[in-house]
Protein backbone atom coordinates (compact mmCIF):
# COMPACT_ATOMS: atom_id res chain seq x y z
CA UNK A 1 0.00 0.00 0.00
CA UNK A 2 2.80 2.42 0.93
CA UNK A 3 4.64 1.64 -2.31
CA UNK A 4 1.54 2.40 -4.39
CA UNK A 5 0.94 5.68 -2.57
CA UNK A 6 4.52 6.75 -3.34
CA UNK A 7 4.14 5.74 -6.99
CA UNK A 8 0.97 7.79 -7.42
CA UNK A 9 2.98 11.01 -7.18
CA UNK A 10 4.08 10.67 -10.82
CA UNK A 11 1.69 9.62 -13.59
CA UNK A 12 3.56 8.43 -16.70
CA UNK A 13 0.59 7.11 -18.70
CA UNK A 14 -2.93 8.49 -18.71
CA UNK A 15 -5.80 7.60 -21.03
CA UNK A 16 -9.35 8.94 -21.14
CA UNK A 17 -12.10 7.03 -22.93
CA UNK A 18 -9.55 5.60 -25.38
CA UNK A 19 -11.09 3.59 -28.19
CA UNK A 20 -9.98 1.74 -31.31
CA UNK A 21 -12.07 0.31 -34.13
CA UNK A 22 -11.13 -2.00 -36.97
CA UNK A 23 -14.03 -1.59 -39.37
CA UNK A 24 -17.09 -2.84 -37.54
CA UNK A 25 -15.01 -4.39 -34.75
CA UNK A 26 -14.72 -2.22 -31.66
CA UNK A 27 -11.49 -3.67 -30.26
CA UNK A 28 -11.12 -1.22 -27.36
CA UNK A 29 -13.88 0.85 -25.79
CA UNK A 30 -13.73 3.73 -23.28
CA UNK A 31 -10.36 2.69 -21.85
CA UNK A 32 -9.41 5.07 -19.01
CA UNK A 33 -6.42 4.42 -16.72
CA UNK A 34 -3.59 6.19 -14.93
CA UNK A 35 -0.26 4.34 -14.63
CA UNK A 36 2.47 5.51 -12.27
CA UNK A 37 6.24 5.66 -12.58
CA UNK A 38 7.98 2.59 -11.21
CA UNK A 39 4.95 0.31 -10.95
CA UNK A 40 4.22 -2.97 -12.67
CA UNK A 41 0.82 -2.67 -14.31
CA UNK A 42 -0.88 -5.71 -15.80
CA UNK A 43 -3.52 -5.92 -18.53
CA UNK A 44 -5.26 -9.22 -17.85
CA UNK A 45 -7.86 -11.13 -19.81
CA UNK A 46 -8.47 -13.80 -22.45
CA UNK A 47 -7.44 -13.59 -26.09
CA UNK A 48 -9.40 -10.93 -27.99
CA UNK A 49 -10.01 -8.96 -24.79
CA UNK A 50 -8.22 -5.93 -26.25
CA UNK A 51 -4.95 -6.18 -24.29
CA UNK A 52 -2.52 -6.12 -27.22
CA UNK A 53 -4.46 -3.31 -28.91
CA UNK A 54 -4.15 -1.19 -25.76
CA UNK A 55 -0.38 -1.81 -25.68
CA UNK A 56 -0.04 -0.77 -29.34
CA UNK A 57 -2.10 2.36 -28.72
CA UNK A 58 0.12 3.34 -25.80
CA UNK A 59 3.26 2.73 -27.86
CA UNK A 60 2.02 4.98 -30.66
CA UNK A 61 1.89 2.07 -33.12
CA UNK A 62 -1.88 2.38 -33.57
CA UNK A 63 -3.87 5.60 -33.60
CA UNK A 64 -6.98 5.75 -31.40
CA UNK A 65 -10.31 6.30 -33.12
CA UNK A 66 -11.74 7.95 -30.02
CA UNK A 67 -10.63 9.37 -26.70
CA UNK A 68 -7.21 10.70 -25.77
CA UNK A 69 -4.06 9.79 -23.92
CA UNK A 70 -0.52 10.76 -22.98
CA UNK A 71 2.65 8.75 -22.38
CA UNK A 72 5.47 10.51 -20.52
CA UNK A 73 3.60 13.75 -21.16
CA UNK A 74 3.47 13.19 -24.94
CA UNK A 75 0.19 13.05 -26.84
CA UNK A 76 -0.57 9.60 -28.30
CA UNK A 77 -1.64 11.00 -31.66
CA UNK A 78 0.52 14.06 -32.29
CA UNK A 79 3.74 13.07 -30.53
CA UNK A 80 4.01 9.33 -31.16
CA UNK A 81 7.62 9.59 -32.40
CA UNK A 82 8.70 11.21 -29.13
CA UNK A 83 7.02 8.39 -27.25
CA UNK A 84 8.78 5.69 -29.27
CA UNK A 85 12.22 7.10 -28.49
CA UNK A 86 11.62 6.85 -24.73
CA UNK A 87 9.98 3.43 -24.41
CA UNK A 88 10.79 -0.21 -25.08
CA UNK A 89 8.31 -2.62 -26.65
CA UNK A 90 8.59 -6.40 -26.53
CA UNK A 91 5.83 -7.80 -28.72
CA UNK A 92 4.63 -11.39 -28.85
CA UNK A 93 6.36 -11.68 -32.24
CA UNK A 94 9.61 -9.92 -31.30
CA UNK A 95 12.12 -10.94 -33.98
CA UNK A 96 15.62 -11.98 -33.11
CA UNK A 97 18.08 -12.72 -35.87
CA UNK A 98 18.88 -16.41 -35.65
CA UNK A 99 22.09 -16.20 -37.66
CA UNK A 100 23.49 -13.50 -35.35
CA UNK A 101 25.05 -14.19 -31.97
CA UNK A 102 23.71 -12.84 -28.68
CA UNK A 103 26.29 -10.02 -28.82
CA UNK A 104 25.47 -9.22 -32.45
CA UNK A 105 21.72 -9.05 -31.80
CA UNK A 106 22.23 -6.55 -28.98
CA UNK A 107 24.63 -4.54 -31.15
CA UNK A 108 22.11 -4.48 -33.99
CA UNK A 109 19.29 -3.17 -31.78
CA UNK A 110 21.66 -0.59 -30.30
CA UNK A 111 22.27 0.62 -33.86
CA UNK A 112 18.51 0.76 -34.56
CA UNK A 113 17.96 2.92 -31.47
CA UNK A 114 20.93 5.18 -32.23
CA UNK A 115 22.92 4.08 -29.17
CA UNK A 116 26.54 4.77 -30.08
CA UNK A 117 28.40 3.95 -26.87
CA UNK A 118 26.60 0.70 -26.07
CA UNK A 119 29.49 -1.55 -24.93
CA UNK A 120 29.12 -0.87 -21.22
CA UNK A 121 25.34 -1.11 -21.43
CA UNK A 122 25.69 -4.42 -23.29
CA UNK A 123 27.87 -5.85 -20.54
CA UNK A 124 25.34 -4.74 -17.92
CA UNK A 125 22.47 -6.36 -19.79
CA UNK A 126 24.34 -9.62 -20.38
CA UNK A 127 25.09 -9.85 -16.66
CA UNK A 128 21.58 -8.70 -15.80
CA UNK A 129 19.90 -11.37 -17.97
CA UNK A 130 22.49 -14.04 -17.11
CA UNK A 131 23.45 -14.45 -20.77
CA UNK A 132 27.13 -13.48 -20.54
CA UNK A 133 28.35 -17.06 -20.93
CA UNK A 134 26.21 -17.47 -24.07
CA UNK A 135 27.24 -14.25 -25.80
CA UNK A 136 28.88 -16.01 -28.75
CA UNK A 137 26.01 -18.44 -29.31
CA UNK A 138 23.72 -17.97 -32.30
CA UNK A 139 20.24 -16.81 -31.32
CA UNK A 140 18.70 -19.73 -33.21
CA UNK A 141 20.48 -22.12 -30.86
CA UNK A 142 19.10 -20.59 -27.66
CA UNK A 143 16.31 -22.16 -25.64
CA UNK A 144 12.88 -20.51 -25.56
CA UNK A 145 13.54 -18.91 -22.19
CA UNK A 146 16.95 -17.62 -23.24
CA UNK A 147 15.46 -16.10 -26.39
CA UNK A 148 12.96 -14.22 -24.21
CA UNK A 149 15.78 -12.88 -22.05
CA UNK A 150 17.78 -11.83 -25.10
CA UNK A 151 14.71 -10.09 -26.52
CA UNK A 152 14.34 -8.22 -23.21
CA UNK A 153 18.02 -7.20 -23.33
CA UNK A 154 17.54 -5.85 -26.87
CA UNK A 155 14.44 -3.96 -25.67
CA UNK A 156 16.41 -2.37 -22.80
CA UNK A 157 19.53 -1.41 -24.76
CA UNK A 158 18.52 2.25 -25.11
CA UNK A 159 17.54 2.58 -21.42
CA UNK A 160 13.77 3.21 -21.85
CA UNK A 161 11.68 4.83 -19.14
CA UNK A 162 8.76 2.47 -19.76
CA UNK A 163 8.80 -1.05 -21.18
CA UNK A 164 5.71 -2.64 -22.70
CA UNK A 165 5.66 -6.43 -22.66
CA UNK A 166 3.00 -8.32 -24.60
CA UNK A 167 2.58 -11.76 -22.97
CA UNK A 168 6.35 -12.04 -22.38
CA UNK A 169 6.35 -15.45 -20.69
CA UNK A 170 3.96 -17.26 -23.01
CA UNK A 171 5.53 -20.37 -24.49
CA UNK A 172 8.40 -20.78 -22.04
CA UNK A 173 8.91 -23.40 -19.34
CA UNK A 174 8.08 -22.72 -15.66
CA UNK A 175 11.74 -22.29 -14.62
CA UNK A 176 12.35 -19.75 -17.39
CA UNK A 177 9.17 -17.92 -16.41
CA UNK A 178 10.45 -17.71 -12.83
CA UNK A 179 13.84 -16.37 -14.01
CA UNK A 180 12.15 -13.85 -16.28
CA UNK A 181 10.05 -12.54 -13.41
CA UNK A 182 13.14 -12.16 -11.23
CA UNK A 183 14.73 -10.09 -14.00
CA UNK A 184 11.59 -7.91 -14.24
CA UNK A 185 11.84 -7.33 -10.49
CA UNK A 186 15.35 -5.97 -11.01
CA UNK A 187 14.06 -3.76 -13.86
CA UNK A 188 11.54 -2.20 -11.47
CA UNK A 189 14.31 -1.49 -8.94
CA UNK A 190 15.96 0.65 -11.61
CA UNK A 191 12.87 2.90 -11.69
CA UNK A 192 11.52 1.61 -15.00
CA UNK A 193 7.74 1.34 -15.37
CA UNK A 194 6.56 -2.05 -16.65
CA UNK A 195 3.26 -2.42 -18.49
CA UNK A 196 2.50 -5.98 -19.51
CA UNK A 197 -0.28 -8.19 -20.81
CA UNK A 198 -0.82 -11.70 -19.54
CA UNK A 199 -3.47 -14.44 -19.62
CA UNK A 200 -1.90 -16.05 -16.54
CA UNK A 201 -3.55 -15.21 -13.25
CA UNK A 202 -0.57 -16.25 -11.13
CA UNK A 203 1.46 -13.63 -13.02
CA UNK A 204 -1.26 -11.03 -12.62
CA UNK A 205 -1.08 -11.38 -8.84
CA UNK A 206 2.56 -10.24 -8.95
CA UNK A 207 1.64 -6.86 -10.42
CA UNK A 208 1.20 -3.75 -8.28
CA UNK A 209 -2.12 -3.15 -10.03
CA UNK A 210 -4.04 -4.90 -12.76
CA UNK A 211 -6.76 -4.03 -15.23
CA UNK A 212 -9.16 -6.88 -15.94
CA UNK A 213 -10.39 -6.66 -19.53
CA UNK A 214 -13.19 -8.41 -21.38
CA UNK A 215 -14.42 -7.79 -24.92
CA UNK A 216 -12.43 -4.58 -25.26
CA UNK A 217 -13.64 -2.98 -22.04
CA UNK A 218 -12.35 -2.56 -18.52
CA UNK A 219 -14.06 -4.83 -16.01
CA UNK A 220 -12.12 -3.64 -12.96
CA UNK A 221 -8.85 -1.88 -12.13
CA UNK A 222 -6.99 -2.06 -8.84
CA UNK A 223 -4.60 -4.07 -6.72
CA UNK A 224 -5.21 -7.83 -7.04
CA UNK A 225 -6.31 -8.01 -3.42
CA UNK A 226 -8.77 -5.13 -3.95
CA UNK A 227 -10.33 -6.82 -6.97
CA UNK A 228 -10.78 -10.10 -5.09
CA UNK A 229 -12.30 -8.38 -2.06
CA UNK A 230 -14.69 -6.33 -4.23
CA UNK A 231 -16.42 -9.32 -5.80
CA UNK A 232 -19.96 -10.05 -4.67
CA UNK A 233 -21.31 -13.41 -3.61
CA UNK A 234 -19.44 -16.43 -2.27
CA UNK A 235 -17.26 -19.18 -3.69
CA UNK A 236 -17.61 -22.88 -2.88
CA UNK A 237 -15.81 -26.12 -3.70
CA UNK A 238 -17.76 -29.29 -4.54
CA UNK A 239 -16.18 -32.69 -3.93
CA UNK A 240 -18.03 -35.69 -5.33
CA UNK A 241 -17.60 -38.85 -7.42
CA UNK A 242 -17.54 -38.31 -11.19
CA UNK A 243 -16.75 -34.57 -11.12
CA UNK A 244 -16.88 -34.28 -14.93
CA UNK A 245 -20.43 -35.70 -15.03
CA UNK A 246 -21.40 -33.45 -12.12
CA UNK A 247 -19.99 -30.45 -13.96
CA UNK A 248 -22.11 -31.18 -17.04
CA UNK A 249 -25.25 -31.71 -14.99
CA UNK A 250 -24.89 -28.53 -12.96
CA UNK A 251 -23.96 -26.40 -15.95
CA UNK A 252 -27.08 -27.62 -17.68
CA UNK A 253 -29.47 -27.28 -14.75
CA UNK A 254 -28.14 -24.15 -13.06
CA UNK A 255 -27.26 -21.57 -15.68
CA UNK A 256 -27.28 -18.66 -13.20
CA UNK A 257 -24.34 -20.22 -11.35
CA UNK A 258 -20.77 -20.04 -12.52
CA UNK A 259 -19.16 -23.49 -12.44
CA UNK A 260 -15.50 -24.31 -12.99
CA UNK A 261 -13.91 -27.74 -13.24
CA UNK A 262 -10.66 -28.28 -11.31
CA UNK A 263 -9.67 -31.90 -11.97
CA UNK A 264 -11.21 -33.85 -9.08
CA UNK A 265 -13.47 -31.06 -7.82
CA UNK A 266 -15.76 -28.27 -8.94
CA UNK A 267 -15.86 -24.64 -7.91
CA UNK A 268 -18.82 -22.33 -8.23
CA UNK A 269 -19.81 -18.78 -7.41
CA UNK A 270 -23.26 -17.72 -6.28
CA UNK A 271 -25.09 -14.78 -4.74
CA UNK A 272 -27.65 -17.09 -3.11
CA UNK A 273 -25.82 -19.82 -1.16
CA UNK A 274 -28.68 -20.22 1.32
CA UNK A 275 -30.96 -21.55 -1.44
CA UNK A 276 -28.50 -23.09 -3.90
CA UNK A 277 -26.38 -25.40 -1.73
CA UNK A 278 -29.14 -27.87 -0.87
CA UNK A 279 -30.48 -27.77 -4.43
CA UNK A 280 -27.10 -28.74 -5.84
CA UNK A 281 -26.76 -31.67 -3.45
CA UNK A 282 -30.29 -32.86 -4.28
CA UNK A 283 -29.81 -32.48 -8.02
CA UNK A 284 -26.62 -34.55 -8.03
CA UNK A 285 -28.17 -37.14 -5.70
CA UNK A 286 -31.10 -37.65 -8.06
CA UNK A 287 -28.61 -38.31 -10.86
CA UNK A 288 -26.80 -40.94 -8.80
CA UNK A 289 -23.84 -38.79 -7.78
CA UNK A 290 -23.18 -38.97 -4.04
CA UNK A 291 -21.84 -38.29 -1.48
CA UNK A 292 -21.49 -34.55 -2.17
CA UNK A 293 -19.35 -32.32 0.03
CA UNK A 294 -19.64 -28.53 -0.39
CA UNK A 295 -17.25 -26.21 1.45
CA UNK A 296 -16.69 -22.46 1.45
CA UNK A 297 -13.52 -21.46 -0.46
CA UNK A 298 -11.28 -18.41 -0.50
CA UNK A 299 -11.90 -16.50 -3.77
CA UNK A 300 -9.12 -16.05 -6.31
CA UNK A 301 -8.62 -13.61 -9.17
CA UNK A 302 -10.15 -16.20 -11.45
CA UNK A 303 -13.25 -16.34 -9.28
CA UNK A 304 -13.45 -12.54 -9.26
CA UNK A 305 -13.27 -12.37 -13.03
CA UNK A 306 -15.93 -15.06 -13.37
CA UNK A 307 -18.22 -13.24 -10.95
CA UNK A 308 -17.71 -9.88 -12.66
CA UNK A 309 -18.25 -11.05 -16.22
CA UNK A 310 -20.67 -13.92 -15.66
CA UNK A 311 -19.44 -15.68 -18.80
CA UNK A 312 -17.46 -18.87 -18.28
CA UNK A 313 -16.98 -21.37 -21.09
CA UNK A 314 -14.84 -24.05 -19.39
CA UNK A 315 -11.73 -24.29 -17.26
CA UNK A 316 -9.21 -26.66 -15.78
CA UNK A 317 -6.39 -24.10 -15.22
CA UNK A 318 -5.94 -20.59 -13.88
CA UNK A 319 -5.27 -19.33 -17.38
CA UNK A 320 -7.69 -17.05 -19.23
CA UNK A 321 -6.95 -18.78 -22.53
CA UNK A 322 -8.31 -21.95 -20.94
CA UNK A 323 -11.23 -20.09 -19.40
CA UNK A 324 -12.15 -18.98 -22.91
CA UNK A 325 -11.15 -21.85 -25.25
CA UNK A 326 -13.47 -20.52 -27.97
CA UNK A 327 -11.31 -17.42 -28.47
CA UNK A 328 -9.92 -17.29 -31.99
CA UNK A 329 -6.16 -17.62 -31.64
CA UNK A 330 -5.68 -17.46 -35.39
CA UNK A 331 -6.66 -13.81 -35.63
CA UNK A 332 -4.70 -10.76 -34.63
CA UNK A 333 -4.64 -10.78 -30.83
CA UNK A 334 -6.31 -7.65 -29.66
N, C-alpha and C positions, 0 to 999 in steps of 0.2 A: 504493500500500500504506500509506504513512504517513498519507494523508488518511483512509482507512478506519479505521485504528487510532484516530485522533483522534475520528472520528465515533462510534465504538462506546462512548464514555464516556456517551452520553445516548440512551437508548432512548425513542422517542416513540410507537411502535406495537408492540404485542406481542400475538400470538394463539397460542392453544394448542388444537390439535385442533378448530379452528373448522369448523362444517359448516352447510349450508343445503339443505333439501329443498323441492321444489315438488310436492306429492303424491307420486307414485312416483319422480319424478326427483330424484336426488341431485346437485344442481348443484355443490356444493363439499363435499369430504371431507377431514377431518383436516388442515386448513390451519394450519400452525404457522410463524410467522416473527417476527423482530425487525427493526424498521426504525429507523435512527438519525437524529438531528437533523442536517439539512443535507446529507443524501445524496439522490441521485436513484435511486429504486428502481423497477425495471421488472417488470411482470407480463406475461409473453410467452407466446403460444400462439395456436392457430387459433381461429376462432369456435366458441362453445360449449365452450371449455376451462374456463370458470368465472371469467375475469378480471373481467368487469363485475360479477358477483355479489359477488366479494371486495371490490371498490371500494365497492359499496353497503352491504356489511356494515360496513366500516370507517368509513363516513360516518354510520352510524346510521340509514340509510334502510330497510334490511332488518334483521330480528332473526334471529340465528342459531338454528338448531334443535338445535345441539349445540356443545360446546366453550365457550371463553371468550376474551375479548380486552379490551385497553385501548388508548385513543388519548389521548395527552397526559395519561395517568394517570386517565382517565375510563372507567368500565365501559361496554362497548358496548350492553348491554341497559338498565341502570338510569340511565345518565347520558348518553343520546344527545343530549339538547338542549344540554348543556354542550359536547359535541363539535362540534355543528353551528355554534355561535357562534364557534369558534376555527379552523375549517377553511374551505377553498374547494373547490368541486366543479364541475368542467367536464365535463358529461356529453356523450355523443355527440350528443344531441338538445338541446343548450343553446339556449334560445330567446331570440333578440334580437327587438326590436320594430322591424319594417321601416319603420314610418311615424314613428319617432323618429330624431333625429340621433345621431351618435356621442356628443356631449355629453349628450344627453337620456337615452340608454340608461345611461350611467355614473351619471348623477344618480338614475335610477330604482332601480338596484341599490344605490346608497348608501342610499336611503330604505328599501329592503327590509331592509337589514342594520343599520338604525338609526344610520348614520354621519351625524352632523349637520354637522360641519365638514369637508366633503369636497373643497372647492375646491382646496386645495393638493395633496391626494392625487390628484385628477383630473388636474391639470397634470403631476404626476410620471408618472402612468401613460400619458398621451398622449405625452409625450416618450419614455418607456421603450419603448412599443410602436410608436413612429414614426407615430402617427396624428394628431398635432397639426394638420397641414395639412388633414386631412379631417374635422375636428371638427363642421362644419356639414352634412356630407353625411348623407343618410338611410341607415340601415343596409341597407335593401333594395338600395341602389345600390353597395354595397361588393363587391369581389371576394371569392372564397372565402377566400383567405389573410387578407385584411383583416378579414373577419368573425370568423375564428378569433382574431386578435389583439385585436379588440374584446371578444370573449367572455372572453378571458383577463384583460383590463383590468377587466371587470365582476366577475370572480371574485376579483380582488386588491383591490378597492376597500376592503374592511374589514380589510386587512392580516392575512391568516390566517397561522397558524404552519405549517400543512401545506396543500398543494394537491393534490387528486386530479384527474387528467386521464385521461379515458376515450377512448383512441385520438384524441388531439388533432390529429394531422396527417393523418388519413384524409380523402381527398377534396380535398386542396389540391395545387397544382403544386410541383415540386421546389424552385424558388426560395423560395416561401413556406414550405415545410417547413424550409429552411435558416435563414431569418429567424426562424421560430418557435423553433428550437432555440437560436439565439443569445440570444433573449430569455429562454428557460428557464435558460440559463447565467448570465445576470444575476440571475435570481430566486434561484438557488442562492447567489450571492455575498452576498445579503441575509440568508442564514441560514435561508431557508425550505426545508422538506423537500418534495420532489416525489415523489409516487407516481403512476405512470402505467401504462396498459395500451397495448400495441402489438402488431400482427401483423408489423411490419417488423423484420427482423433487423439491418439497418444502424442503426436507431434503438436497438435493444436494446444494441448494443455501446457506445453512448455513456453508458449508465447506470453508476453505481458498482457496483451489484449488480443481478442479475436473478433472477427466479423463473420457471423454465420450468414451464408448466402443460399438462396434457393430461387431458381427461375429468374435470375437477373436482379433480384431485389434483396435488400438487407432484411434478415429475419431478426437479428439481435446483435448488438455490439457491446463488448465489455470484457472484463476479466473472466477467464473460464469459470472461476468459482462464483462470480456474480450471475453468469448465465445459468448455471446449474441451479442456484438458489432461487432464481426468478421463475422457474417453471412451475406451472400449476399442477394440481393432481398429485398422485402417488405412483410409485413404481413397485412392482411385485415380481418375484420369481416363482415359477411353477415347476415342481419336480413330479414326474409321473412316468409310468411305462410308455413306450412308444411316443416319444416327444414329437417326432415328425408328423405322425397321424393326428396327435393332439393339436399341433400347430394348424394343420389344414382344417380341422373341425372348427376350431375357435375363430380362425380368420373368416370362415364361411358364415358362422352363426352370429358373430359379434363384430360387425363392421365398425361400430363406434370405437372399439378398443384398438389400441396399437400393439400388435404382437410381434415379437422378435424371436428368432430361433437361435439358441446358443448351444449347439451340440446336444448335450443330454438334458437340457432344460429350456424353458421358455421364459421370456420376460415380457411384461405388458405394463402399459400406462393407462390410468383411468382417473376420471374426476369423481367417480361414484363407487368407491370400494365397498361401502356398506351394502350396496345392492348387487354388485357384480361378483364378489368372491364366491358366495354360495351358488350362484347361477352357473359359474364356470365349473365348479366341482360337480354339480348335478348333471350338467350337459355332458361332461366327459364320462361320468359314471354310467349314464344311459347308453353311451356308445361302447361300453366295456372297458374303459380306461380308468383303472384305479389300482392302488390308492393315489390320491392327489394331495400334494403338500404345497401350500401357498404361503410364502413368507415375504415380508416387507423388505425391500432392497434400497440401498443407497443409490440415488440417481447419478448418471454419468452424463457427459456431454452428448453422447449419442441419444440417451433418453430425452435430454432437453430438446435436441433438434427434432426428434420424433414428435414430442408433445407440441412443439411450436409450429410445425408444418402440417402434422396430421396426415402425412402421406408416406407410408412405408411400403416398399415393394417386397423385400425379403432381406434377410441378413444372417450371416453366421460369423461376421468379423466386425471389429470397430473400424470400419473403413467405408467412407461414403460411397466409393465406387461399387462396394458390395451391397450397401443399402439400396442403391439405385442401379441394379444390373441392366435395366432397360435403357440407360443412357447410351447415346450413340457415340462410341469411341472413335468411329471412323471419320467423323466430321471435325472441323476446326474447334478445338476446345475453347469454349468461351467462359 
